[in-house]
Amino acid sequence: LPRYFVGVLDKDSGQMEVYNAEIFNMQPLLSEGEGSKQKSRVEVKQRVLQLVGGNAGVSNKVVTVQSAALSRYALLRYKVSSVQQCVLIRISLAQMDLCIEAFGTSKQKRALNSRRMNAVGNDILNTAVTKAAANIIDAKGVTALIQDVAQDDVQNISIFLPPCNEDADKPENVYKFEDILSPAEYEALRVPAAVFVNITPEEITKKTEDKSHCSFVLEKLKFLPTDENSRDYKARCLWFLDTLIKFSYLKVIKKKHPMGPECPHIISRKLMKDFTSLTYNNGSVQNLISASMKAKITAYVIALALHINNFQIDLTVLQNDMKLQESRMMDIAKAMRLKVSKAKGMPGLESDHSHKLGTLSLPLPVQKVSGNQRKRKKMN
């Protein structure tokens, strides 16, 4: 049979004394009513005293409890004839509470009372929430609630979309370029984008191997126009789009210039102002890229990509670059009034049916709220 020992460390001398120990399984003595509970506490206390010494001169005041709720063991320390003894008792959580009531310190008893009060508060809160939910379901019905949730999803996404001109006469006027990049911001991109203007095929191959830029940008760099003005325009747009996607990977912004010194000050300020949320943490204000801010970044990436690629883009490529789920990408694309189709027939994608294309064309499709929403778990 295994033997059990308990070590008692003397903090003054640094030496440990080892004592024989026994494990006792205590059975709970719990009944309803305050009188029964008081009786159980007395019985548990007497049982503990019996285990640690019975009538051998053990006093209630010298018995202390050290409990570990996870292991559900109680270490009882006591003195008999000026000799310290220990016993390790395996008990249930209910028994542990009774032991704390009988032998626990003031701190342990306060913690026990707090835990019991919290349990009562949680029960009251859960009951109130359940009752309120049942009342709402009875009043509106399950179908109406599902439609409300679907409508809220569309409205929540729409808040973070670029300004949309539904009366535009051309696709380029639906999401105006000036609403994505102001003239001053566009001018500031001239210097950092020069590396794309003068890029060589060898450099593109190396960047592709190093994966130093997102897939959408690397693919478009291969087909930059030869016309100087068009080439400069696309280079600036691609540089900002790549920076915007990399910025979306961050969580909490801790640096003043998170995208490095090569990023113009006006662009850094735009990223911090337009695409982060302020949060208060550990006594200081921080810039955070929340889920809603990532949705906003995605919407602006789509709008800029449409201007770069003649208003038809591969949504799957951008989805992978943004590290999003397909359903989230499709929700944002449809909220932006894009027509989504399969990639069949596009150059280089004839055999790939998994890619989704997004096309911005006039007239804009009407938003459908409830009918085309993806299925949700049925509510009972």
SERO-314970 format. One record per residue (C-alpha): residue in three letters; x, y, z. Coordinates in steps of 0.25 Angstrom, whole numbers, plus 2048, in hexadecimal, padded with zeros to 3 digits. Layout:
<recs>
alaXYZ;...
</recs>
This chain:
<recs>
leu800800800;pro80580E7FD;arg809817809;tyr80682680A;phe80F830810;val80D83F813;gly819848814;val81985581D;leu82385F819;asp829868825;lys82B87681E;asp83487A829;ser83E86E828;gly83B86A81A;gln83A85C81E;met82E85381B;glu828848824;val82183D81E;tyr815836825;asn80D829822;ala7FF82D81C;glu7F3825819;ile7E882880F;phe7D9828814;asn7CD82880B;met7C3830812;gln7B482F80E;pro7AC83B80D;leu7A183D818;leu798847811;ser789849814;glu77F854811;gly77C85F81B;glu785868823;gly78485F82F;ser789853827;lys79485B821;gln79985F82F;lys798851833;ser7A184D827;arg7AB85782A;val7AC852839;glu7AD844834;val7B884782A;lys7BF84E834;gln7BE84383E;arg7C2839833;val7CF841830;leu7D284283E;gln7D0833840;leu7D9830834;val7E4839839;gly7E5835848;gly7D783284E;asn7D883485D;ala7E783685D;gly7E7844861;val7E484A854;ser7DE858854;asn7D585F84A;lys7DE86B84A;val7EB864846;val7E485D83A;thr7E686582C;val7E286181E;gln7EA863812;ser7E1860806;ala7E385F7F7;ala7D685F7F0;leu7DB8587E3;ser7E184C7EA;arg7D784C7F5;tyr7E0848800;ala7E184F80E;leu7EE84F815;leu7EB850824;arg7F685482E;tyr7F585283C;lys7FD850849;val7FC845853;ser804846860;ser80C852859;val81084984D;gln80B84D83F;gln803843837;cys7FD843829;val7F383B822;leu7EE83C813;ile7DF83A811;arg7D9839804;ile7CB840804;ser7C18457FA;leu7BE8547F7;ala7B2854800;gln7BA84E80B;met7C5858809;asp7BC86380B;leu7B785E818;cys7C685C81C;ile7C886A819;glu7BC86F821;ala7C186682D;phe7D086882C;gly7D3873821;thr7DA880823;ser7D388D822;lys7D888F814;gln7D3881810;lys7C5884816;arg7C489180E;ala7C888A801;leu7BD87F804;asn7B2889807;ser7B68917FA;arg7B68857F1;arg7A88817F7;met7A388F7F4;asn7A888F7E6;ala7A18827E4;val7948877E8;gly7968947E0;asn79988C7D3;asp78D8837D5;ile7848907D6;leu78A8967CA;asn7898897C2;thr77A8887C6;ala7788967C2;val77F8957B4;thr7778887B1;lys76A88E7B5;ala76D89B7AC;ala7718937A0;ala76588A7A1;asn75C8977A2;ile76389D795;ile76189078E;asp75388F791;ala75089D78D;lys75789E780;gly75988F77C;val765888777;thr76488C768;ala76489B76B;leu77089A775;ile77889376A;gln77489D760;asp7788A876A;val7868A276C;ala7888A175D;gln7848AF75C;asp78E8B3767;asp7998AC760;val7978B4754;gln7968C175B;asn7A28BE764;ile7AB8BC757;ser7A58C8750;ile7AA8D175B;phe7B88CE757;leu7B78CF747;pro7BD8DA73F;pro7B38E573B;cys7AA8DF730;asn7A48E7725;glu7988DF720;asp7948E9715;ala7A28E870F;asp7A28E76FF;lys7AF8DF6FF;pro7B58D4708;glu7C18DD70B;asn7B78E7712;val7B08DD71B;tyr7BC8DD724;lys7C48EA721;phe7D38E9721;glu7D48F6729;asp7CC8EF734;ile7D78E4735;leu7E38ED734;ser7E38FC734;pro7EB90472B;ala7F5907736;glu7F68F973A;tyr7F88F472B;glu8038FE729;ala80A8F9736;leu80B8EB730;arg8148F0724;val8218ED72C;pro81E8DF732;ala8178DA725;ala8238DD71D;val8298CF720;phe81D8CA719;val81E8D370D;asn82C8CF70A;ile82B8C070E;thr8318B6705;pro82C8A7702;glu8378A270A;glu8338AA716;ile8258A5714;thr829897714;lys832899721;lys8268A0728;thr81D894724;glu82688A72A;asp828892736;lys819895737;ser81D8A373C;his8108A9736;cys8018A3735;ser7FD89B729;phe7F48A5723;val8008AF722;leu80A8A571D;glu8018A1712;lys7FE8AF70E;leu80C8B370E;lys80F8A9702;phe8058B16F9;leu8088C06FC;pro8058C86F0;thr8118CF6E8;asp80A8DC6E8;glu8128E56F2;asn8058EB6F8;ser7FD8DF6F9;arg8098D76FE;asp80B8E1709;tyr7FC8E170D;lys7FB8D270E;ala8098D2716;arg8038DC720;cys7F68D4722;leu7FD8C7723;trp8078CC72E;phe7FC8D2736;leu7F38C5734;asp7FF8BC739;thr8018C6745;leu7F28C5749;ile7F28B6748;lys7FF8B5751;phe7F98BF75B;ser7EC8B675C;tyr7F58AB762;leu7F98B376E;lys7F08B277B;val7F58BD785;ile7FD8C977F;lys8088CC788;lys8118D477F;lys8108E277A;his8138DD76C;pro80E8CF76B;met8118CD75D;gly8208D275D;pro8278DF75A;glu8258DD74B;cys8168DF74D;pro8138EE74B;his80E8F5758;ile8018F9751;ile7FE8EA74E;ser8028E675C;arg7F88F0762;lys7ED8EC758;leu7EF8DD75C;met7EE8E076B;lys7E38EA76A;asp7DA8E3760;phe7DD8D4763;thr7DF8D2772;ser7D68D377E;leu7DA8DA78B;thr7DA8D1797;tyr7DE8D37A6;asn7E78C97AC;asn7F08C87B8;gly7EF8D77BA;ser7F28DC7AC;val7EB8DE79F;gln7EE8D4794;asn7EB8D3785;leu7E48C6782;ile7E18BF775;ser7D48B9779;ala7CB8AF770;ser7C38BB76B;met7CF8C3767;lys7D48B7760;ala7C78B6758;lys7C98C5755;ile7D78C2750;thr7D28B7747;ala7C78C0741;tyr7D28CB73E;val7DB8C0738;ile7D08BB72F;ala7CC8C972A;leu7DB8CC727;ala7DD8BF720;leu7D18C2717;his7D78CF713;ile7E48C7710;asn7DE8BC708;asn7D48C2700;phe7C88BF70A;gln7C98B070A;ile7D28A9714;asp7D589B719;leu7CE89B727;thr7D588E72B;val7E3894729;leu7DF8A0732;gln7D989773C;asn7E588F73E;asp7EE89B73E;met7E58A1749;lys7E4893751;leu7D5893751;gln7CB889750;glu7C3888743;ser7B688B749;arg7BB89874F;met7C189C742;met7B489973A;asp7AC8A1744;ile7B58AD743;ala7B58AC733;lys7A68AB733;ala7A48B673C;met7AC8BE732;arg7A28BB727;leu7AC8B2720;lys7A78A7717;val7AE89A71B;ser7B088E711;lys7BA88370F;ala7C7885709;lys7C487C6FD;gly7C98826F0;met7D388C6F6;pro7E188C6F1;gly7E98826F9;leu7DD87D701;glu7D68756F7;ser7D88686FE;asp7D686E70C;his7C786E710;ser7CA87271F;his7CE88071C;lys7C388B71E;leu7C3897715;gly7BD8A5719;thr7B88AE70E;leu7B48BD710;ser7AA8C0705;leu79E8C9703;pro7938C8706;leu7968C4715;pro7908B771A;val7858B9724;gln7898B5732;lys7828A8737;val7818A7746;ser77A89A74A;gly77989173E;asn78889073B;gln78D890749;arg79588374C;lys78E879755;arg78E87B764;lys78C87176E;lys77D86F771;met77887577E;asn76F86D786;
</recs>
